[in-house]
C-alpha cells in the first residue's frame, strides 16, 4: 500500500539540543530585569531568581548532591518556594522528584524509595537527607542525556510508575511549545502565566516553562483559590494573568466572559467537550486543545480551536512523531481508528525497565527504534487526530490518569475486603466519577474506614467518590466480574423534599451531589467523596437556597454539616478573601506596573 495512504503524520525537525538550564540561562541573559515569579509575597526578577536558585543549589552541592542524583520536592503549592526549589535542584545537576503536599506520607516514601531519592527539599528550603541513600555527587552541569525530572503515574498493580524525562526531551518540549503558541505575538515579559497545577502533575512543567522560556512572569495560585472553581476567575483578573493552562473539568465551571485579559488558554489532560473548545474563543485569544502522556514529555500534539470544526488533539509538536496503528503495529489508513503511537525526541522511559514491556517498543513498520504505545484510540485525519477513547480501562479523573485496577488492588489489601471492583461512571452534573464496588467480610467496616485505608497510599484523585457495598459480585459464565450487571449508582439530582432546618438543607444537598444515602452531622465533606469540583456544585446549590453568595474559601473551612449549617445561620460577615481589600488594591497596582515595559533602559 502506498505510504501516503497510511496514517503516519509528517514530522518536523526537533529544536536544537540543549538542557533546561540552557533555556533558563538564555532567558536570564535576554530579560535580566523582567519579573520571573510573583506569588504576592515574593517578587523576583530573572536575575534575582537565578541568584536565589544558585545559593540554594550550593547547599545541595555542599551536601554532596550533583549530577545523577535525585532530590525529592515536597513544598506547599501556590508559593515561589516550590518553584525555587525545583530550579535549585536542576542547578545542582540532580533530577527533581515531586510529591504533592496533600498526598499521604506513605505514598511519598514509596515514590522516593522507587526513585532512589537521596534528599528531600521541604518548606523554607529545608534539606532533609534520606537515610541509607548516598548521593553520587557527579560534578559539573547536567547534559542533555541526564534526567531533569521524575514524575510518577498510576500503575495497574497499585504501585506508581516513575517516568524519567531527560533534559533533552524537556528542553525540546519547551522550545517546541514556544514555536506553537501565539507565533504572531510571542509570549514575553508583559505576560503572566498561571501556576495552578500541583508540581507532582506533569502539566506543571508546561506552566513553569511557558513563563521561564519566554521571559514571562510565573504567578503561583494558592491551592484553595484553584479549587474554588468560578472564584478563580476574578483572582486571575486581579493578578493580571494572561496565560492559563488547565484541565477541561475545571474550565467547564467558568463563564464565557470570565477570562478578561487572558490571551492564551491551553486545555489538556482529558477529553475536551465540543462546547468548551469554543466557549472562550475571542479575536484576541488563542485556545488550544493539547494531548500527551507523561511518558512522552507532557504534550505530544495540539490543535488550535476554531468554530465549526471537530474537536481534535491535532498535529505533532516539532520533533515528535505520531502514527495510528492496528493491533499488529501496522499503520491504518486515513479515516480509520487505531491506537496512537508516539516516537521522537519526547519519548521518555520508566525507572523500572520491566514495566516498559508492551508500552515502550520498537516500531519496525515505521522505522522507529523506540516508541510509546499510548493505549489511546484515535481517528486518523490529516487535519489533526481525533480522540476516540481508551483501549484499556485507564481513565482521566479531573485531569489525572487513574487505573481503576490499581485502586481495586489497594482496596483488596484491606483485611475486611473480600472482593473489589472499581470503575468510572459519567455523571451528567459533575462529570466522570470513580465508583468502588466491594464485598466485605464483616459488619464492622464501612466506607470511612475504606477511604482512610486508600488515602494512606493513594493520591486524592484515585480515591473513589462513591462506595457501593454488595453481598456478592455478579459474575459472567467464565467466573469474571460482570461489570454490566453491577447496580447503577445514583446521579446527582435536586431533592424534592423541602428541608426543615439548615442542617437538613446542607445534608440534603450533600446527599444529592455526592450520591450517598446518608450523611451524618460530623462527616467531613472530603471524607465522604467530596472534592474541589463538587464543592462548586454544592456552593451554587446552597447559594441559591439561602439567597446569598457563599465564598468558596468558606466551603473549605466549614467542612461538616454541623459547621457549615452554623456558619450559614450566622449574620453575614466578610470572608477571609473579601477582607483583603488593601492587598487587592496593591495587586491591581502591580498589574498596572507590570503592564508597562519591564526591561532596564
Steps between C-alpha positions, in 0.01 A plus 500: 500500500626848422652667805304820425179309579625391843435693822855617574497870577778711346766594754702821520858522619545527877632819661878513551634284783542674836410469869241676715783694662603621153141613447491686832843659456403631157190663648698656785740652248219626276271634776709553817267758655168344399293356786545121506267403784238677714298318766378831656747474788815424301587681177829418326649613172680245285835620635375471858343158443820369342704626794261352758500165319881497482521560876250219567678264259834566672350355817410186306850482358644542850298193603670301226208515254577534130448362153328161502332550837128530568352748746142494627297822513208526738405863560154664511373609160409858423837628618820624341673260741407182312611637162824631645567152641448339160739742334757447775489122450551540126794735560659246731499254210247266662151406381201610708236252619188689610233377742183696572458634853152345515626151419542263794845455654493133402470590132778755531735241648396246234573749220833607646599142569422394140696799367801458729461853636801598711352817655174693517444875482218609728335831593737795554763311293572263788715213367436159655749227414347153463667221696669216314501685165837652418534784250711428195620858484586520131680825425432759236174590328242248377512406134211446259493129582472549878159485668322828571198368688337175607121509529292203607183376333233247593589132468268202454655316796438784742865603495571828318736500201778756484556671165847647453516793256840614373614859462507443124132401492394769747679783317371380164145509639549852635645626171238323288215662693667839457475442124139380526312761704440865405750498216387846383532658847731271700492482877730747670572710811155660499331160537405336828455123509277326756670227705200309627593134461664288765868460415442124529286529183706531181279784371676718759812475282307666218394790721847552642679503169239693302613777733871433540570417134350829384591754767146507639400506868386183677205569732446220756140463620416375851340156497179628660461757219552243225250267664238772530382457141334815371664712772834441332396724209493836684828401666653457152379844397629662821840338456523603133533141373522476120575127456307209651558127460232286661287186473158514330323390819609817678452729199143370463412683824597840356262737319590594143584859595704416810853507357548867428863567409585135425643475148603132508287218644645149480271206577634150555519200728163354397250499213367845412122536444408677172319788671796570725744508209334814366342655812800724567591587141555872434678694232781587742538152654632164384344183642690174456406141574812296574576133555795312642578219743754557777711236323552729198585824686177678585360588155542314171251684279257790496211660312402864490126523553286644223124524485319239298780241496515162670685512833844358432818418685672625189845466346839417654733749666825555315719198569216267600380219272142369493344203325170312527541123491302177513559232768794363298674838494426569133378849414130522419364703210386858535148519638534179700524454879807350661741532790714813521872429521751774571864523407763767474690724737237498778495126567611444861516175702403329824741467790419129505596353161270203563200735498580608143390168349213560262521878535844606379594303192665527159260554209662320205213583264571869560877479518493639855760356741287585804139608543230520764173316446251734664203267536284784364278450198489785250353559157767574245420825321757704314356824639580372850437188705166456676495333843259204520566325833715251687595146401525398864321615815724796577297818550557868566355632828525880524800488266685222685565162344342231714516124460182371671673164537771671708237634741334159522840341569551726803142444620559126488786535748253599775434192714122556494474521121421171333451640152534844343426645161560864407372678190424846369146618428374814331288738707300754301560770762857457626670298227689174538502342846684202645282229658617213721290184534600284794405175669597514868566217743339663805274777627764699684652670196331771298578764242695737731743226595551400134564864408760527776662179380528628143617848600803354678658408166303662216466865391164673528411456133508121545259488796153393377219752533241230566516162680238236435501201736361173362428158642668344197641606164307411185709270281504387138485137393880500501504604865622856442329802654214602273543878499184546292291338775626722781231726648480851362618780725275798571547812290531842659145639527305769675302379801121541488458491879501850652748510792381605844831632638825635362667174598236310302563728201876447505467125551246466219718685252804296603308175451379610158838619373707220652254225414509354852195379697597644838705790635566552868534840662874456556604331175764705319393579144842390376488171693177382336589557136518878466766682303559850369282472191207363701545791742407732214169318444416491871589866535271599211209295635541643850538856371176464304324352803605763756487796263857622537839424356716270710875563456668186371775519761238462776395166354852375572496641853161362610524140384227323701123538487501632856772759432360617168144529628615702800701727269198555273284594798743766618459864392684570175860601544796546265676183391878463540543594135259792490667665802827544312401825328835662566689209349266492199566869434873435517469211255301714257771767521764236432304379198508853359873523562568164337296599196772754423836397352707342772846496343774723633589791276 
